[in-house]
Amino acid sequence: MPFLSIVQVKMNQKIEHDGIVTQITDKSLYVNMLVSSACTSCEAKGACGVSESEVKVVEVPNEGSHLKPGDQVVVGMDQSKGILAMFLGYMLPFLLMIIVLIVALQLTDNEAIAGLLSIGILIPYYIFLYLGRNKLKQKFTFTLKHLN
């Protein structure tokens, strides 16, 4: 049974980032997070030029919290949801492009048409994601912990 407890711990891990509440509405809290790559702690980052950091805005459901703009919080999400987001945002579109490219090359034997079709498949894919954004918002929920 020790194996099961290790698997459960790994499955329940959270991805957490520090943030600052910037805006509050009746339904949502908006939190700015400074997300940095792993390179920011590296001593060679100045010479490398690979390091990056950016500000991301996250919408969190407002469930009667007593937070106010300017409060520092920790934003968390289950790691499994992060993996699903990466799959939907990066891996699945890549796989669709490769599949369409291979099929189009076999059917048309024209590289230009196959390339355009493989890029063109992204238009309906991202329209589909956009139309399902409300359902995705329910699936990708964030939690907040107030920092004192």
N, CA and C atoms as an extended XYZ file, in Angstrom:
444
Properties=species:S:1:pos:R:3:atomname:S:1:resname:S:1:resid:I:1 pbc="F F F"
N         0.788       -1.220        0.000 N   MET     1
C         0.000        0.000        0.000 CA  MET     1
C         0.831        1.287        0.000 C   MET     1
N         2.144        1.262        0.310 N   PRO     2
C         2.905        2.510        0.270 CA  PRO     2
C         2.901        3.141       -1.116 C   PRO     2
N         2.837        2.311       -2.173 N   PHE     3
C         2.826        2.844       -3.525 CA  PHE     3
C         1.613        3.751       -3.753 C   PHE     3
N         0.449        3.355       -3.279 N   LEU     4
C        -0.755        4.158       -3.456 CA  LEU     4
C        -0.640        5.523       -2.797 C   LEU     4
N        -0.051        5.584       -1.621 N   SER     5
C         0.063        6.870       -0.951 CA  SER     5
C         1.028        7.790       -1.693 C   SER     5
N         2.082        7.229       -2.307 N   ILE     6
C         2.998        8.051       -3.095 CA  ILE     6
C         2.285        8.599       -4.317 C   ILE     6
N         1.492        7.770       -4.991 N   VAL     7
C         0.756        8.214       -6.164 CA  VAL     7
C        -0.240        9.293       -5.787 C   VAL     7
N        -0.935        9.153       -4.676 N   GLN     8
C        -1.911       10.149       -4.266 CA  GLN     8
C        -1.248       11.477       -3.946 C   GLN     8
N        -0.084       11.445       -3.311 N   VAL     9
C         0.617       12.685       -3.003 CA  VAL     9
C         1.011       13.386       -4.291 C   VAL     9
N         1.529       12.641       -5.271 N   LYS    10
C         1.924       13.239       -6.537 CA  LYS    10
C         0.713       13.811       -7.275 C   LYS    10
N        -0.413       13.115       -7.238 N   MET    11
C        -1.602       13.567       -7.948 CA  MET    11
C        -2.204       14.811       -7.305 C   MET    11
N        -2.040       15.005       -6.014 N   ASN    12
C        -2.649       16.126       -5.321 CA  ASN    12
C        -1.720       17.329       -5.180 C   ASN    12
N        -0.582       17.315       -5.861 N   GLN    13
C         0.328       18.445       -5.779 CA  GLN    13
C        -0.304       19.669       -6.417 C   GLN    13
N         0.066       20.826       -5.886 N   LYS    14
C        -0.479       22.086       -6.383 CA  LYS    14
C         0.619       22.896       -7.049 C   LYS    14
N         0.228       23.627       -8.054 N   ILE    15
C         1.091       24.632       -8.664 CA  ILE    15
C         0.704       25.940       -7.995 C   ILE    15
N         1.664       26.627       -7.394 N   GLU    16
C         1.347       27.857       -6.662 CA  GLU    16
C         2.259       28.992       -7.105 C   GLU    16
N         1.676       30.185       -7.163 N   HIS    17
C         2.422       31.401       -7.490 CA  HIS    17
C         1.927       32.531       -6.594 C   HIS    17
N         2.836       33.401       -6.208 N   ASP    18
C         2.452       34.591       -5.452 CA  ASP    18
C         1.796       35.592       -6.395 C   ASP    18
N         0.846       36.335       -5.864 N   GLY    19
C         0.166       37.331       -6.675 CA  GLY    19
C        -0.390       38.455       -5.833 C   GLY    19
N        -0.902       39.456       -6.525 N   ILE    20
C        -1.510       40.620       -5.876 CA  ILE    20
C        -2.889       40.826       -6.478 C   ILE    20
N        -3.896       40.957       -5.618 N   VAL    21
C        -5.258       41.215       -6.074 CA  VAL    21
C        -5.297       42.617       -6.673 C   VAL    21
N        -5.763       42.725       -7.922 N   THR    22
C        -5.807       44.027       -8.585 CA  THR    22
C        -7.222       44.561       -8.754 C   THR    22
N        -8.193       43.667       -8.897 N   GLN    23
C        -9.559       44.118       -9.140 CA  GLN    23
C       -10.528       43.101       -8.548 C   GLN    23
N       -11.643       43.599       -8.020 N   ILE    24
C       -12.663       42.731       -7.449 CA  ILE    24
C       -14.020       43.130       -8.022 C   ILE    24
N       -14.751       42.131       -8.521 N   THR    25
C       -16.120       42.343       -8.960 CA  THR    25
C       -17.016       41.428       -8.126 C   THR    25
N       -18.309       41.473       -8.377 N   ASP    26
C       -19.231       40.618       -7.629 CA  ASP    26
C       -18.945       39.134       -7.859 C   ASP    26
N       -18.520       38.783       -9.075 N   LYS    27
C       -18.338       37.379       -9.409 CA  LYS    27
C       -16.880       36.930       -9.421 C   LYS    27
N       -15.929       37.842       -9.562 N   SER    28
C       -14.546       37.436       -9.771 CA  SER    28
C       -13.546       38.313       -9.036 C   SER    28
N       -12.400       37.720       -8.763 N   LEU    29
C       -11.222       38.437       -8.286 CA  LEU    29
C       -10.176       38.324       -9.385 C   LEU    29
N        -9.481       39.410       -9.675 N   TYR    30
C        -8.423       39.385      -10.666 CA  TYR    30
C        -7.090       39.554       -9.948 C   TYR    30
N        -6.183       38.622      -10.212 N   VAL    31
C        -4.904       38.579       -9.508 CA  VAL    31
C        -3.778       38.652      -10.535 C   VAL    31
N        -2.833       39.576      -10.321 N   ASN    32
C        -1.629       39.647      -11.143 CA  ASN    32
C        -0.572       38.768      -10.519 C   ASN    32
N         0.054       37.924      -11.352 N   MET    33
C         1.129       37.059      -10.887 CA  MET    33
C         2.355       37.312      -11.751 C   MET    33
N         3.519       37.396      -11.119 N   LEU    34
C         4.772       37.475      -11.850 CA  LEU    34
C         5.298       36.056      -11.966 C   LEU    34
N         5.192       35.485      -13.162 N   VAL    35
C         5.601       34.111      -13.394 CA  VAL    35
C         6.975       34.136      -14.038 C   VAL    35
N         7.916       33.468      -13.384 N   SER    36
C         9.294       33.440      -13.866 CA  SER    36
C         9.680       32.033      -14.267 C   SER    36
N        10.563       31.947      -15.244 N   SER    37
C        11.076       30.633      -15.622 CA  SER    37
C        12.089       30.182      -14.578 C   SER    37
N        12.486       28.941      -14.668 N   ALA    38
C        13.449       28.397      -13.706 CA  ALA    38
C        14.807       29.068      -13.836 C   ALA    38
N        15.044       29.748      -14.928 N   CYS    39
C        16.342       30.373      -15.171 CA  CYS    39
C        16.598       31.578      -14.257 C   CYS    39
N        15.564       32.159      -13.671 N   THR    40
C        15.754       33.378      -12.898 CA  THR    40
C        16.639       33.179      -11.686 C   THR    40
N        16.730       31.947      -11.186 N   SER    41
C        17.597       31.698      -10.040 CA  SER    41
C        19.010       31.310      -10.460 C   SER    41
N        19.252       31.168      -11.745 N   CYS    42
C        20.554       30.752      -12.253 CA  CYS    42
C        21.520       31.938      -12.247 C   CYS    42
N        22.769       31.691      -11.862 N   GLU    43
C        23.757       32.763      -11.804 CA  GLU    43
C        24.241       33.183      -13.185 C   GLU    43
N        24.043       32.354      -14.194 N   ALA    44
C        24.507       32.675      -15.544 CA  ALA    44
C        23.412       33.304      -16.398 C   ALA    44
N        22.306       33.691      -15.801 N   LYS    45
C        21.180       34.179      -16.591 CA  LYS    45
C        21.506       35.451      -17.363 C   LYS    45
N        22.392       36.282      -16.843 N   GLY    46
C        22.754       37.505      -17.539 CA  GLY    46
C        23.480       37.238      -18.838 C   GLY    46
N        24.284       36.211      -18.881 N   ALA    47
C        25.032       35.868      -20.084 CA  ALA    47
C        24.222       35.007      -21.034 C   ALA    47
N        23.255       34.316      -20.506 N   CYS    48
C        22.503       33.343      -21.293 CA  CYS    48
C        21.442       34.001      -22.171 C   CYS    48
N        20.647       34.883      -21.623 N   GLY    49
C        19.583       35.534      -22.380 CA  GLY    49
C        18.333       34.698      -22.539 C   GLY    49
N        18.261       33.529      -21.918 N   VAL    50
C        17.095       32.661      -22.048 CA  VAL    50
C        16.046       32.970      -20.991 C   VAL    50
N        16.461       33.536      -19.863 N   SER    51
C        15.526       33.736      -18.756 CA  SER    51
C        14.400       34.675      -19.156 C   SER    51
N        13.243       34.422      -18.610 N   GLU    52
C        12.084       35.243      -18.916 CA  GLU    52
C        11.140       35.267      -17.733 C   GLU    52
N        10.419       36.360      -17.622 N   SER    53
C         9.357       36.450      -16.640 CA  SER    53
C         8.296       37.367      -17.220 C   SER    53
N         7.064       37.123      -16.851 N   GLU    54
C         5.966       37.920      -17.366 CA  GLU    54
C         4.853       38.004      -16.325 C   GLU    54
N         4.043       39.040      -16.457 N   VAL    55
C         2.909       39.219      -15.564 CA  VAL    55
C         1.692       38.567      -16.216 C   VAL    55
N         1.028       37.701      -15.463 N   LYS    56
C        -0.184       37.038      -15.943 CA  LYS    56
C        -1.332       37.428      -15.033 C   LYS    56
N        -2.493       37.605      -15.622 N   VAL    57
C        -3.699       37.938      -14.869 CA  VAL    57
C        -4.573       36.696      -14.804 C   VAL    57
N        -4.994       36.344      -13.592 N   VAL    58
C        -5.820       35.163      -13.369 CA  VAL    58
C        -7.148       35.612      -12.784 C   VAL    58
N        -8.222       35.034      -13.311 N   GLU    59
C        -9.567       35.315      -12.787 CA  GLU    59
C        -9.962       34.187      -11.847 C   GLU    59
N       -10.282       34.540      -10.614 N   VAL    60
C       -10.658       33.566       -9.590 CA  VAL    60
C       -12.086       33.880       -9.146 C   VAL    60
N       -12.949       32.861       -9.017 N   PRO    61
C       -14.316       33.131       -8.563 CA  PRO    61
C       -14.330       33.801       -7.193 C   PRO    61
N       -15.171       34.812       -7.058 N   ASN    62
C       -15.315       35.527       -5.790 CA  ASN    62
C       -16.394       34.838       -4.974 C   ASN    62
N       -15.965       34.153       -3.959 N   GLU    63
C       -16.899       33.396       -3.114 CA  GLU    63
C       -16.995       34.042       -1.741 C   GLU    63
N       -17.303       35.318       -1.721 N   GLY    64
C       -17.477       36.022       -0.463 CA  GLY    64
C       -16.189       36.258        0.298 C   GLY    64
N       -15.093       36.397       -0.408 N   SER    65
C       -13.813       36.610        0.285 CA  SER    65
C       -13.738       38.042        0.807 C   SER    65
N       -12.885       38.230        1.787 N   HIS    66
C       -12.711       39.543        2.401 CA  HIS    66
C       -11.437       40.213        1.895 C   HIS    66
N       -11.009       39.836        0.702 N   LEU    67
C        -9.807       40.426        0.124 CA  LEU    67
C       -10.136       41.779       -0.489 C   LEU    67
N        -9.118       42.606       -0.624 N   LYS    68
C        -9.281       43.912       -1.262 CA  LYS    68
C        -8.114       44.132       -2.212 C   LYS    68
N        -8.251       45.033       -3.172 N   PRO    69
C        -7.152       45.286       -4.100 CA  PRO    69
C        -5.872       45.657       -3.350 C   PRO    69
N        -4.761       45.061       -3.793 N   GLY    70
C        -3.477       45.281       -3.156 CA  GLY    70
C        -3.064       44.172       -2.205 C   GLY    70
N        -4.000       43.296       -1.812 N   ASP    71
C        -3.667       42.182       -0.919 CA  ASP    71
C        -2.778       41.174       -1.644 C   ASP    71
N        -1.801       40.654       -0.911 N   GLN    72
C        -0.935       39.623       -1.462 CA  GLN    72
C        -1.553       38.258       -1.178 C   GLN    72
N        -1.557       37.410       -2.212 N   VAL    73
C        -2.169       36.090       -2.112 CA  VAL    73
C        -1.264       35.057       -2.772 C   VAL    73
N        -1.573       33.794       -2.507 N   VAL    74
C        -0.947       32.680       -3.217 CA  VAL    74
C        -2.048       32.043       -4.055 C   VAL    74
N        -1.835       31.983       -5.360 N   VAL    75
C        -2.793       31.391       -6.284 CA  VAL    75
C        -2.372       29.952       -6.526 C   VAL    75
N        -3.307       29.022       -6.354 N   GLY    76
C        -2.990       27.607       -6.524 CA  GLY    76
C        -3.936       26.916       -7.474 C   GLY    76
N        -3.403       25.863       -8.126 N   MET    77
C        -4.208       25.030       -9.010 CA  MET    77
C        -3.622       23.627       -8.952 C   MET    77
N        -4.469       22.614       -9.052 N   ASP    78
C        -3.997       21.240       -9.057 CA  ASP    78
C        -3.060       21.019      -10.236 C   ASP    78
N        -1.986       20.292       -9.991 N   GLN    79
C        -1.006       20.040      -11.036 CA  GLN    79
C        -1.638       19.287      -12.205 C   GLN    79
N        -2.583       18.410      -11.933 N   SER    80
C        -3.230       17.663      -13.014 CA  SER    80
C        -3.985       18.592      -13.953 C   SER    80
N        -4.555       19.674      -13.426 N   LYS    81
C        -5.247       20.648      -14.276 CA  LYS    81
C        -4.247       21.413      -15.131 C   LYS    81
N        -3.069       21.676      -14.577 N   GLY    82
C        -2.021       22.347      -15.348 CA  GLY    82
C        -1.554       21.497      -16.514 C   GLY    82
N        -1.458       20.191      -16.281 N   ILE    83
C        -1.055       19.278      -17.352 CA  ILE    83
C        -2.134       19.237      -18.433 C   ILE    83
N        -3.399       19.221      -18.033 N   LEU    84
C        -4.495       19.245      -19.009 CA  LEU    84
C        -4.474       20.546      -19.812 C   LEU    84
N        -4.211       21.673      -19.154 N   ALA    85
C        -4.138       22.954      -19.862 CA  ALA    85
C        -3.009       22.942      -20.887 C   ALA    85
N        -1.858       22.390      -20.517 N   MET    86
C        -0.750       22.307      -21.475 CA  MET    86
C        -1.105       21.389      -22.638 C   MET    86
N        -1.824       20.311      -22.353 N   PHE    87
C        -2.228       19.405      -23.426 CA  PHE    87
C        -3.157       20.114      -24.404 C   PHE    87
N        -4.172       20.817      -23.884 N   LEU    88
C        -5.121       21.508      -24.751 CA  LEU    88
C        -4.504       22.691      -25.487 C   LEU    88
N        -3.553       23.358      -24.853 N   GLY    89
C        -2.982       24.559      -25.451 CA  GLY    89
C        -1.815       24.317      -26.381 C   GLY    89
N        -1.058       23.242      -26.156 N   TYR    90
C         0.157       23.026      -26.931 CA  TYR    90
C         0.211       21.679      -27.632 C   TYR    90
N        -0.002       20.604      -26.884 N   MET    91
C         0.226       19.274      -27.453 CA  MET    91
C        -0.846       18.861      -28.454 C   MET    91
N        -2.117       19.043      -28.117 N   LEU    92
C        -3.187       18.637      -29.021 CA  LEU    92
C        -3.148       19.418      -30.339 C   LEU    92
N        -2.962       20.745      -30.321 N   PRO    93
C        -2.849       21.446      -31.613 CA  PRO    93
C        -1.659       20.952      -32.439 C   PRO    93
N        -0.542       20.672      -31.783 N   PHE    94
C         0.627       20.148      -32.498 CA  PHE    94
C         0.307       18.798      -33.135 C   PHE    94
N        -0.327       17.909      -32.371 N   LEU    95
C        -0.692       16.600      -32.920 CA  LEU    95
C        -1.667       16.732      -34.087 C   LEU    95
N        -2.647       17.639      -33.955 N   LEU    96
C        -3.590       17.866      -35.061 CA  LEU    96
C        -2.862       18.336      -36.314 C   LEU    96
N        -1.917       19.257      -36.141 N   MET    97
C        -1.168       19.758      -37.293 CA  MET    97
C        -0.377       18.641      -37.967 C   MET    97
N         0.286       17.805      -37.180 N   ILE    98
C         1.088       16.722      -37.747 CA  ILE    98
C         0.200       15.713      -38.479 C   ILE    98
N        -0.928       15.357      -37.865 N   ILE    99
C        -1.836       14.385      -38.489 CA  ILE    99
C        -2.386       14.935      -39.796 C   ILE    99
N        -2.838       16.189      -39.785 N   VAL   100
C        -3.382       16.793      -41.007 CA  VAL   100
C        -2.293       16.909      -42.068 C   VAL   100
N        -1.086       17.253      -41.671 N   LEU   101
C         0.019       17.352      -42.630 CA  LEU   101
C         0.279       16.009      -43.303 C   LEU   101
N         0.347       14.946      -42.526 N   ILE   102
C         0.619       13.623      -43.089 CA  ILE   102
C        -0.519       13.164      -43.993 C   ILE   102
N        -1.756       13.326      -43.542 N   VAL   103
C        -2.904       12.904      -44.347 CA  VAL   103
C        -2.999       13.736      -45.622 C   VAL   103
N        -2.813       15.041      -45.512 N   ALA   104
C        -2.904       15.902      -46.689 CA  ALA   104
C        -1.788       15.602      -47.681 C   ALA   104
N        -0.594       15.303      -47.218 N   LEU   105
C         0.491       14.922      -48.123 CA  LEU   105
C         0.159       13.628      -48.864 C   LEU   105
N        -0.451       12.678      -48.155 N   GLN   106
C        -0.815       11.422      -48.794 CA  GLN   106
C        -1.924       11.608      -49.835 C   GLN   106
N        -2.883       12.497      -49.522 N   LEU   107
C        -4.020       12.676      -50.431 CA  LEU   107
C        -3.714       13.589      -51.614 C   LEU   107
N        -2.947       14.648      -51.378 N   THR   108
C        -2.736       15.639      -52.431 CA  THR   108
C        -1.367       15.557      -53.086 C   THR   108
N        -0.380       15.053      -52.390 N   ASP   109
C         1.011       15.006      -52.866 CA  ASP   109
C         1.535       16.412      -53.193 C   ASP   109
N         0.960       17.429      -52.530 N   ASN   110
C         1.374       18.818      -52.724 CA  ASN   110
C         1.758       19.383      -51.357 C   ASN   110
N         3.034       19.710      -51.198 N   GLU   111
C         3.513       20.180      -49.899 CA  GLU   111
C         2.912       21.517      -49.486 C   GLU   111
N         2.704       22.417      -50.431 N   ALA   112
C         2.153       23.735      -50.105 CA  ALA   112
C         0.731       23.612      -49.570 C   ALA   112
N        -0.081       22.823      -50.256 N   ILE   113
C        -1.467       22.636      -49.804 CA  ILE   113
C        -1.487       21.910      -48.458 C   ILE   113
N        -0.651       20.898      -48.305 N   ALA   114
C        -0.598       20.160      -47.043 CA  ALA   114
C        -0.170       21.070      -45.897 C   ALA   114
N         0.810       21.924      -46.140 N   GLY   115
C         1.255       22.860      -45.109 CA  GLY   115
C         0.173       23.850      -44.728 C   GLY   115
N        -0.523       24.401      -45.721 N   LEU   116
C        -1.613       25.343      -45.438 CA  LEU   116
C        -2.757       24.669      -44.693 C   LEU   116
N        -3.090       23.453      -45.080 N   LEU   117
C        -4.160       22.734      -44.385 CA  LEU   117
C        -3.770       22.428      -42.939 C   LEU   117
N        -2.499       22.055      -42.721 N   SER   118
C        -2.076       21.730      -41.354 CA  SER   118
C        -2.084       22.964      -40.460 C   SER   118
N        -1.765       24.115      -41.007 N   ILE   119
C        -1.857       25.360      -40.229 CA  ILE   119
C        -3.313       25.776      -40.088 C   ILE   119
N        -4.087       25.584      -41.167 N   GLY   120
C        -5.492       25.975      -41.172 CA  GLY   120
C        -6.350       25.210      -40.175 C   GLY   120
N        -5.929       24.000      -39.801 N   ILE   121
C        -6.712       23.212      -38.835 CA  ILE   121
C        -6.755       23.912      -37.477 C   ILE   121
N        -5.801       24.802      -37.222 N   LEU   122
C        -5.774       25.504      -35.939 CA  LEU   122
C        -6.933       26.502      -35.807 C   LEU   122
N        -7.428       27.022      -36.911 N   ILE   123
C        -8.532       27.990      -36.849 CA  ILE   123
C        -9.778       27.360      -36.223 C   ILE   123
N       -10.290       26.232      -36.771 N   PRO   124
C       -11.465       25.642      -36.105 CA  PRO   124
C       -11.153       25.131      -34.697 C   PRO   124
N        -9.917       24.677      -34.463 N   TYR   125
C        -9.568       24.179      -33.136 CA  TYR   125
C        -9.671       25.291      -32.099 C   TYR   125
N        -9.075       26.449      -32.389 N   TYR   126
C        -9.115       27.527      -31.412 CA  TYR   126
C       -10.497       28.192      -31.333 C   TYR   126
N       -11.268       28.152      -32.405 N   ILE   127
C       -12.663       28.608      -32.328 CA  ILE   127
C       -13.444       27.685      -31.398 C   ILE   127
N       -13.210       26.383      -31.524 N   PHE   128
C       -13.860       25.404      -30.653 CA  PHE   128
C       -13.490       25.658      -29.189 C   PHE   128
N       -12.209       25.910      -28.912 N   LEU   129
C       -11.793       26.223      -27.540 CA  LEU   129
C       -12.462       27.501      -27.041 C   LEU   129
N       -12.541       28.505      -27.911 N   TYR   130
C       -13.157       29.767      -27.516 CA  TYR   130
C       -14.629       29.575      -27.186 C   TYR   130
N       -15.326       28.797      -28.003 N   LEU   131
C       -16.753       28.564      -27.751 CA  LEU   131
C       -16.979       27.760      -26.476 C   LEU   131
N       -16.019       26.936      -26.087 N   GLY   132
C       -16.142       26.141      -24.879 CA  GLY   132
C       -15.468       26.769      -23.672 C   GLY   132
N       -15.166       28.063      -23.755 N   ARG   133
C       -14.413       28.721      -22.672 CA  ARG   133
C       -15.137       28.706      -21.342 C   ARG   133
N       -16.465       28.794      -21.334 N   ASN   134
C       -17.196       28.781      -20.062 CA  ASN   134
C       -17.096       27.416      -19.386 C   ASN   134
N       -17.147       26.371      -20.176 N   LYS   135
C       -16.994       25.025      -19.621 CA  LYS   135
C       -15.562       24.822      -19.111 C   LYS   135
N       -14.593       25.370      -19.839 N   LEU   136
C       -13.199       25.267      -19.412 CA  LEU   136
C       -12.950       26.069      -18.136 C   LEU   136
N       -13.627       27.216      -17.991 N   LYS   137
C       -13.483       28.009      -16.761 CA  LYS   137
C       -13.930       27.211      -15.537 C   LYS   137
N       -14.963       26.406      -15.702 N   GLN   138
C       -15.438       25.585      -14.594 CA  GLN   138
C       -14.434       24.488      -14.256 C   GLN   138
N       -13.749       23.974      -15.269 N   LYS   139
C       -12.792       22.893      -15.056 CA  LYS   139
C       -11.492       23.397      -14.439 C   LYS   139
N       -11.042       24.577      -14.857 N   PHE   140
C        -9.776       25.132      -14.380 CA  PHE   140
C       -10.039       26.171      -13.301 C   PHE   140
N       -10.248       25.719      -12.090 N   THR   141
C       -10.510       26.631      -10.992 CA  THR   141
C        -9.238       26.856      -10.183 C   THR   141
N        -9.086       28.066       -9.705 N   PHE   142
C        -7.937       28.457       -8.896 CA  PHE   142
C        -8.373       28.640       -7.450 C   PHE   142
N        -7.446       28.445       -6.543 N   THR   143
C        -7.700       28.706       -5.124 CA  THR   143
C        -6.795       29.842       -4.674 C   THR   143
N        -7.241       30.559       -3.668 N   LEU   144
C        -6.471       31.681       -3.113 CA  LEU   144
C        -6.206       31.464       -1.646 C   LEU   144
N        -4.980       31.795       -1.235 N   LYS   145
C        -4.625       31.849        0.188 CA  LYS   145
C        -4.099       33.239        0.451 C   LYS   145
N        -4.656       33.895        1.435 N   HIS   146
C        -4.239       35.248        1.786 CA  HIS   146
C        -2.916       35.209        2.535 C   HIS   146
N        -1.977       36.062        2.129 N   LEU   147
C        -0.711       36.183        2.847 CA  LEU   147
C        -0.827       37.338        3.806 C   LEU   147
N        -0.421       37.139        5.036 N   ASN   148
C        -0.516       38.212        6.036 CA  ASN   148
C         0.690       39.087        5.995 C   ASN   148
